[in-house]
Amino acid sequence: MRTLIKIYCVLFVLMFSRTTDASFIGMVEFKIIPVEQKYDSLPPSAPILALQKINRGHGHVEIGGRIWSTANDETGAILVSVGDASDNRTPADSLGDEFLHVSGVLPDGLTLPSKAYYPIHFRNDDRNILCFYWKDGTTWEQDAFSFKIAVVAVDRAGNKSPASNVVAVSHDGDLHEYREKYIRDSERMLREVQVHVDSTRAEH
């Protein structure tokens, strides 16, 4: 039974968690290659920036008389994709990305990276993803935020491209619909676990 509970907890985290404590998990700091500076003085072309997803920290829920939570309930996340930049020497998938805070106020606890980073390349996904995380709080009543960002591509010689398009990032703090879905998904998972437990007991 303890093994089944552990399995359930892992599945629960995989389904609902979105981050870790790291601010830029999965992102590796971009490195300039000094020798490239002798041969390359041309900047990359401007990249295209797109907002992919915003996740907010959220409160706990009571299901079956128990309070359910994960270690990541308090974490907010913003995922953006960067693409279409090219360079005369640095391959497109080896370019770094440096963010610009154009306007607005970031959520409390979120800081954009001050250096260039390599994007994340997921299997079976041609998007270049950059992820930002912050401690958003374990509540179902979040504060709204709204800000704008852009990005520049950086080649191995340290040359920077023109700025990308500006992207608005905003959330009104309303988690009502997400809370209802969270509860439905949690209840469904509990039912599936219980069916597995009952089947295992019947076999023995």
Secondary structure, DSSP 8 states (H G I E B T S, - for coil): -HHHHHHHHHHHHHHH----S-TTTT-EE----GGGGGT--------EEEEEEEE-----EEETTEEE--TTTTEEEEEEEEE----SSS-GGG-EEEEEEEEEE--TT----SS-EE-EE-TT---EEEEEEEE--S-SB---EEEEEEEEEE-TT--B------EEEEE--B-HHHHHHHHHHHHHHHHHHHHHHHHHHHH-
